[in-house]
Amino acid sequence: MTTGPTGPTEPTGSTGPTEPAGPTEPAGPSRTPGPAAQPGGEAVQEESTALSWLREHSELGVCVLLFALGLLVLTDAFTMSVDIAQRGPVGPRTVPFVIGGLFLLISVLLAGDVLRGGRGEAEGGEDVDLDEPADWRTVLLLTGVFLGAAVLIGPLGFPIAGALLFWGSAYALGSRHHGRDPLIAAGISLATYFVFDNLLGVPLPGGPLMGVL
C-alpha cells in the first residue's frame, strides 16, 4: 500500500520469506490387475509337491527294486523243476528261498525306516573325494568281465569261466599280483563249483574238466 509520492512504497502482499516446498513423494507403482488364475494351477502345484516328496524319499526306489527282485527269485524258485535226488534237507530250492525272503524282508524294513524319516548319511570319508567324477574305466572293465564269463561258461564250464571272472574282477579293481591272483581265483572257482555241484545238488557246467572233477 503506497502512502504518498515522497514516502517509501511498501509492497503489497505477504512480507515473510517463502518456504520451499517439501520433496514430492514418488508415485507408487501402478497396480494392474494380475492375470486370472489358470484352471490347471492347482494341479501343477500338487504335482510339484508330489515330486518334492519323492525326491526327499528317493530311497523308496531301492525298496521297490529289492521287493521286485525278491518276488522274481521266489517265483523262479517255486517254478524250478527238480529232477535230481535231494541230498538231505538242503536242496536246489533252499538258497533261492532264503535269498528271496531276505530281499522281501529288507525291502519292507527299509521302506518303514524311510517313511519314518530315516535317511542315509552323506558319504564323507576321509579318503573319498566327492568332487571326483565316476571311474568309468573300472565300470566298463567289470561289465566286460561279467559279460565274458556269461558267454564262456557254456563252452569252458564254470571252473574255468569262474576263475576268469574272479581274476578279471580283481584286475579291474586294481590288483596287479599276476602270480597270486590267478591261483586265488582258481581256488575260489573250484570251491564254488564243489559246493554247488556236490553239496547243494545244483549242477553247474563242468566243461572240459567235467571228467576230471
C-alpha positions in Angstrom: 0.0 0.0 0.0 1.5 3.4 -1.1 1.5 6.4 1.4 2.5 9.3 -0.9 4.9 10.4 -3.5 7.7 11.1 -1.1 7.3 8.1 1.2 8.6 4.6 0.7 6.4 2.4 -1.2 5.6 -0.9 0.6 5.0 -3.9 -1.5 1.6 -5.4 -1.2 1.0 -9.0 -0.2 2.9 -11.1 2.3 6.2 -9.7 3.5 7.6 -13.1 5.0 10.1 -15.3 3.1 8.5 -18.0 1.1 9.3 -21.5 2.5 10.5 -24.0 -0.1 8.0 -26.8 -0.9 8.8 -30.2 0.6 10.1 -33.0 -1.6 7.4 -34.6 -3.6 6.8 -38.3 -2.8 7.2 -40.5 -5.8 4.1 -42.0 -7.0 3.8 -45.7 -6.2 3.8 -48.3 -9.0 0.6 -48.5 -10.8 -1.3 -51.6 -9.9 -2.6 -53.5 -12.8 -4.9 -56.4 -12.3 -3.0 -59.7 -12.4 -3.8 -62.4 -14.8 -6.7 -64.6 -13.9 -5.8 -67.9 -12.2 -5.3 -70.7 -14.7 -7.6 -73.7 -14.2 -4.6 -76.1 -14.0 -2.6 -74.1 -11.4 -3.7 -76.3 -8.5 -2.8 -79.4 -10.4 0.7 -78.1 -11.2 1.2 -77.2 -7.6 0.1 -80.6 -6.4 2.4 -82.3 -9.0 5.3 -80.2 -7.8 4.6 -81.2 -4.2 4.5 -84.8 -5.1 7.8 -84.6 -7.0 9.4 -82.9 -4.0 8.1 -85.6 -1.7 9.5 -88.3 -4.0 12.9 -86.6 -4.1 13.0 -86.5 -0.3 12.1 -90.2 -0.1 14.2 -91.4 -3.1 15.3 -94.4 -1.1 11.9 -95.9 -1.7 13.1 -96.7 -5.3 15.7 -99.1 -3.7 12.9 -100.7 -1.7 10.8 -101.3 -4.8 13.8 -102.8 -6.6 14.6 -105.1 -3.7 11.0 -106.2 -3.4 10.8 -106.9 -7.2 14.0 -108.9 -7.0 12.7 -110.9 -4.1 9.4 -111.7 -5.9 11.4 -112.7 -9.0 13.7 -115.0 -7.0 10.9 -116.7 -5.1 8.8 -117.1 -8.3 11.8 -118.8 -10.0 12.4 -121.0 -7.0 8.7 -122.1 -6.9 8.7 -122.9 -10.6 12.1 -124.7 -10.5 11.9 -128.3 -11.8 14.0 -130.5 -9.5 14.9 -133.7 -11.4 17.9 -134.7 -9.3 17.8 -136.5 -6.0 17.9 -134.2 -3.0 20.7 -134.8 -0.5 19.4 -134.0 3.0 17.3 -131.0 3.9 19.3 -128.6 1.7 18.2 -128.8 -1.9 18.4 -126.7 -5.0 15.4 -124.5 -3.9 16.8 -123.7 -0.4 19.2 -120.9 -1.4 16.7 -119.1 -3.7 14.1 -119.3 -0.9 16.4 -117.8 1.6 17.7 -115.1 -0.7 14.2 -114.1 -2.0 12.9 -114.0 1.6 15.8 -111.8 2.7 15.1 -109.5 -0.2 11.5 -109.0 0.8 12.3 -108.6 4.4 15.0 -106.0 3.8 12.8 -104.0 1.4 9.9 -103.8 3.9 12.2 -102.8 6.8 14.0 -100.2 4.7 10.7 -98.8 3.4 9.4 -98.5 7.0 12.6 -96.7 8.1 12.4 -94.2 5.1 8.7 -93.4 5.8 9.5 -92.7 9.5 12.1 -90.1 8.4 15.3 -92.2 8.3 17.8 -91.0 5.7 21.2 -92.4 4.8 24.2 -90.3 5.8 26.0 -88.5 3.1 29.3 -90.1 2.1 32.1 -88.1 3.8 35.0 -90.5 4.2 38.5 -89.0 4.6 39.8 -90.9 1.5 36.9 -90.1 -0.7 36.8 -87.0 -2.9 33.2 -86.3 -3.6 34.1 -83.9 -6.4 35.9 -86.6 -8.5 34.0 -88.0 -11.4 33.0 -91.6 -11.7 35.6 -94.2 -12.6 34.0 -95.3 -15.9 37.1 -97.4 -16.9 36.6 -99.7 -13.9 32.9 -99.9 -14.6 33.5 -100.8 -18.2 36.1 -103.4 -17.3 33.8 -105.1 -14.8 31.0 -105.1 -17.3 33.2 -106.7 -19.9 34.4 -109.3 -17.4 30.9 -110.3 -16.4 29.7 -110.5 -19.9 32.7 -112.5 -21.0 32.1 -115.0 -18.1 28.5 -115.4 -19.1 29.5 -116.2 -22.7 32.3 -118.6 -21.7 30.5 -120.5 -19.0 28.8 -122.8 -21.6 31.8 -124.0 -23.7 34.5 -123.7 -20.9 32.4 -124.7 -17.9 32.1 -122.9 -14.6 35.5 -123.7 -13.1 37.4 -122.0 -15.9 34.9 -119.2 -16.6 34.6 -118.6 -12.8 38.3 -118.4 -12.5 38.5 -115.8 -15.3 35.6 -113.9 -13.7 37.3 -113.6 -10.3 40.7 -112.9 -11.8 39.3 -110.3 -14.2 37.3 -108.6 -11.4 40.4 -108.3 -9.2 42.4 -106.9 -12.1 39.6 -104.3 -12.9 39.5 -103.2 -9.2 43.3 -102.5 -9.2 45.0 -105.7 -8.1 48.3 -106.4 -10.1 49.6 -109.5 -8.4 49.9 -111.6 -11.6 51.3 -114.6 -9.8 49.0 -114.8 -6.9 45.6 -113.6 -8.3 45.1 -116.4 -10.8 45.7 -119.1 -8.1 43.3 -117.5 -5.7 40.7 -117.1 -8.5 41.1 -120.7 -9.5 40.7 -121.8 -5.8 37.6 -119.8 -5.3 36.1 -121.0 -8.6 36.8 -124.7 -7.8 35.4 -124.3 -4.2 32.2 -122.7 -5.5 31.8 -125.4 -8.1 32.3 -128.2 -5.5 29.8 -126.6 -3.0 27.0 -126.1 -5.6 27.5 -129.3 -7.6 28.3 -131.8 -4.8 26.8 -130.3 -1.6 23.8 -128.3 -2.7 22.9 -130.6 -5.6 22.9 -127.7 -8.1 24.6 -129.0 -11.3 27.0 -126.5 -12.9 28.6 -126.9 -16.3 32.0 -128.5 -15.9 33.2 -128.0 -19.5 36.4 -129.8 -20.4 37.0 -130.5 -16.7 33.8 -132.5 -16.3 35.5 -135.8 -16.3 38.3 -134.7 -14.0 36.1 -133.1 -11.4 
